[in-house]
Amino acid sequence: MSRQSWKTVSKRARIEYEVKKSVFIADVSPCASGEEATDFIRSIKKEFPDARHHVYAYRAGDVPLEQRYSDDGEPSGTAGMPVLDVILHRELEDVVCVVTRYFGGILLGTGGLTRAYSTAASQGIEAAEVCSMQMLEQYMVKLDYSLSEKFQYAAKKRGFVTGEVIYEDRPAVPVFCSKDEKDALIALINDTTSGKAEITYIGTSSAKLSE
């Protein structure tokens, strides 16, 4: 079973959050699989080898999603699960969050730890910018330079998603639509370019929707 739409984060991000001299560093990243999430976690541990804890949680992959978390030595239920709860509350997929803790010498208690890890994860996710993704049909529209901006403007106005333009002998504009919108997209391309565009079907792929 494949997903048709989901929410994730747009980019990697890092924040620092301090509570009673303990420093919590939240690193958040999009990831397409559990393997990518594990690689990211490993890279953070390597970057901060002297930290007391590297708590993490992730949800990634196709349906059914792979979902994991770790308290990494913190009292059970006070660290990894709160980070995962933040991800679940935001209904995010294909995301990994690692919260690195440098102990400041003052015990926070179970409630304090839970709040600290939740807050760090929330701030990290906000910094990574939540976005919506959808599986759409992708077409490559190759057209003259004089028509490129006109077509992109018309496509966005009609609600179609466009990607980064590839500049070769002529601009090639990636554009995405649902299966039901295929005819409408083809008609828009032909109307905007007077039938002078070269249209190539690429296949089904994920696209980030405009916020």
C-alpha positions as CSV (number, residue, x, y, z in Angstrom):
1,M,0.0,0.0,0.0
2,S,1.4,3.4,-1.0
3,R,0.8,6.8,0.5
4,Q,-0.9,9.5,-1.5
5,S,-0.3,12.4,0.8
6,W,1.6,13.1,4.1
7,K,3.3,15.8,6.2
8,T,7.0,16.0,6.8
9,V,9.7,18.7,7.3
10,S,11.3,20.7,4.5
11,K,14.9,20.7,5.6
12,R,17.5,19.9,8.3
13,A,17.5,22.2,11.3
14,R,19.1,22.5,14.7
15,I,18.1,24.4,17.9
16,E,19.5,24.6,21.4
17,Y,17.4,24.7,24.5
18,E,18.7,25.1,28.1
19,V,17.1,24.1,31.3
20,K,18.8,24.4,34.7
21,K,22.3,24.3,33.0
22,S,21.5,21.2,30.9
23,V,21.7,21.9,27.2
24,F,19.4,20.1,24.8
25,I,20.4,20.2,21.1
26,A,17.6,19.1,18.8
27,D,18.5,18.0,15.3
28,V,15.7,17.4,12.9
29,S,15.8,16.1,9.3
30,P,13.6,14.7,6.6
31,C,14.4,11.0,5.8
32,A,12.9,8.5,3.4
33,S,13.6,5.3,5.3
34,G,14.6,3.8,8.6
35,E,18.1,3.4,7.1
36,E,18.4,7.1,6.4
37,A,17.2,7.9,9.9
38,T,19.7,5.6,11.4
39,D,22.5,7.2,9.4
40,F,21.4,10.6,10.6
41,I,21.4,9.5,14.2
42,R,24.8,8.0,13.8
43,S,26.2,11.2,12.4
44,I,24.8,13.3,15.3
45,K,26.4,10.9,17.8
46,K,29.7,11.2,16.0
47,E,29.5,15.0,16.0
48,F,28.8,15.1,19.8
49,P,30.7,12.1,21.2
50,D,31.1,13.6,24.7
51,A,27.3,14.2,25.3
52,R,25.6,12.3,28.0
53,H,22.5,11.3,26.0
54,H,21.4,11.1,22.3
55,V,17.7,10.6,22.5
56,Y,15.9,10.0,19.2
57,A,12.6,9.2,17.5
58,Y,11.7,8.7,13.9
59,R,8.8,7.7,11.6
60,A,9.9,6.8,8.0
61,G,9.3,4.7,4.9
62,D,6.2,3.6,3.0
63,V,3.1,2.0,4.6
64,P,3.5,0.5,7.2
65,L,5.8,3.2,8.5
66,E,8.9,2.2,10.5
67,Q,8.6,3.9,13.9
68,R,11.4,3.8,16.5
69,Y,12.5,5.7,19.6
70,S,15.2,5.5,22.3
71,D,15.6,7.0,25.8
72,D,19.4,6.4,25.5
73,G,19.9,6.0,29.2
74,E,17.3,8.5,30.4
75,P,14.6,7.2,32.8
76,S,12.1,5.1,30.8
77,G,9.3,7.1,29.2
78,T,10.9,10.5,29.9
79,A,12.8,11.1,26.7
80,G,12.3,9.1,23.5
81,M,8.6,8.7,23.8
82,P,8.0,12.4,24.4
83,V,10.0,13.2,21.3
84,L,7.9,10.6,19.3
85,D,4.7,12.0,20.8
86,V,5.6,15.4,19.3
87,I,6.1,13.8,15.9
88,L,2.8,11.9,16.2
89,H,0.9,15.0,17.4
90,R,2.1,16.9,14.3
91,E,1.1,13.8,12.2
92,L,4.6,13.8,10.6
93,E,6.1,11.1,8.5
94,D,9.6,10.7,6.9
95,V,11.2,12.6,9.8
96,V,13.9,12.0,12.4
97,C,14.6,14.0,15.5
98,V,17.7,13.6,17.7
99,V,17.9,15.5,21.0
100,T,21.4,15.5,22.4
101,R,21.8,16.4,26.1
102,Y,24.7,17.8,27.9
103,F,24.0,17.3,31.6
104,G,24.3,20.5,33.7
105,G,24.6,18.9,37.1
106,I,21.1,19.6,38.3
107,L,18.5,16.8,38.2
108,L,15.3,17.8,36.4
109,G,13.0,15.0,37.6
110,T,10.8,12.9,35.4
111,G,8.4,15.7,34.6
112,G,11.2,18.2,33.9
113,L,12.9,15.8,31.6
114,T,9.7,15.0,29.7
115,R,9.0,18.8,29.2
116,A,12.5,19.5,28.2
117,Y,12.7,16.8,25.5
118,S,9.2,17.7,24.2
119,T,10.1,21.4,24.0
120,A,13.4,20.7,22.3
121,A,11.7,18.4,19.7
122,S,8.9,20.9,19.1
123,Q,11.3,23.8,18.5
124,G,13.5,21.7,16.2
125,I,10.5,20.6,14.1
126,E,9.3,24.2,13.9
127,A,12.8,25.3,12.6
128,A,12.7,22.4,10.1
129,E,9.5,23.8,8.6
130,V,6.5,21.4,8.3
131,C,5.3,20.9,4.8
132,S,2.8,18.7,2.9
133,M,3.8,16.1,0.4
134,Q,1.6,14.4,-2.2
135,M,2.1,11.6,-4.8
136,L,1.5,13.3,-8.2
137,E,2.0,12.6,-11.9
138,Q,5.1,14.4,-13.2
139,Y,5.5,15.9,-16.6
140,M,8.5,17.7,-18.1
141,V,7.5,20.7,-20.2
142,K,10.2,21.9,-22.6
143,L,9.5,25.2,-24.2
144,D,11.0,28.4,-25.6
145,Y,12.6,30.9,-23.2
146,S,10.0,33.5,-24.1
147,L,7.2,31.3,-22.9
148,S,8.8,29.8,-19.7
149,E,7.8,32.5,-17.2
150,K,4.3,32.8,-18.8
151,F,3.7,29.1,-18.4
152,Q,5.0,28.9,-14.9
153,Y,2.8,31.8,-13.8
154,A,-0.3,30.2,-15.5
155,A,0.4,26.8,-13.9
156,K,0.8,28.1,-10.4
157,K,-2.3,30.3,-10.8
158,R,-4.3,27.2,-11.7
159,G,-2.9,25.4,-8.6
160,F,-0.4,23.0,-10.3
161,V,2.9,22.4,-8.6
162,T,6.1,23.3,-10.5
163,G,9.7,22.2,-9.8
164,E,13.0,23.8,-10.4
165,V,13.6,24.7,-14.0
166,I,16.3,22.8,-15.9
167,Y,18.1,25.1,-18.4
168,E,19.5,23.4,-21.5
169,D,19.0,24.4,-25.1
170,R,15.5,25.3,-24.0
171,P,14.0,25.6,-20.4
172,A,12.4,22.4,-19.1
173,V,9.8,22.9,-16.4
174,P,8.8,20.0,-14.1
175,V,5.1,20.2,-13.4
176,F,3.0,17.9,-11.3
177,C,-0.7,17.1,-11.2
178,S,-3.1,14.4,-10.0
179,K,-4.4,11.8,-12.4
180,D,-7.7,13.6,-12.6
181,E,-6.1,16.8,-13.6
182,K,-4.0,15.4,-16.5
183,D,-6.3,16.7,-19.3
184,A,-6.6,20.1,-17.7
185,L,-2.8,20.4,-17.5
186,I,-2.2,19.3,-21.1
187,A,-4.8,21.9,-22.2
188,L,-3.2,24.6,-20.2
189,I,0.3,23.8,-21.6
190,N,-1.1,23.9,-25.2
191,D,-3.1,27.1,-24.6
192,T,-0.2,28.9,-23.0
193,T,2.4,27.9,-25.6
194,S,0.2,27.7,-28.6
195,G,1.0,24.0,-28.9
196,K,4.7,24.7,-29.2
197,A,5.8,22.9,-26.0
198,E,7.4,19.4,-25.9
199,I,5.6,17.4,-23.1
200,T,7.2,14.3,-21.6
201,Y,5.6,12.1,-19.0
202,I,8.1,11.2,-16.3
203,G,6.0,9.1,-13.9
204,T,4.6,9.2,-10.4
205,S,6.7,11.0,-7.8
206,S,6.4,12.9,-4.5
207,A,6.0,16.7,-4.7
208,K,6.1,19.3,-2.0
209,L,2.9,21.4,-2.0
210,S,2.9,25.1,-1.5
211,E,2.2,26.3,2.0
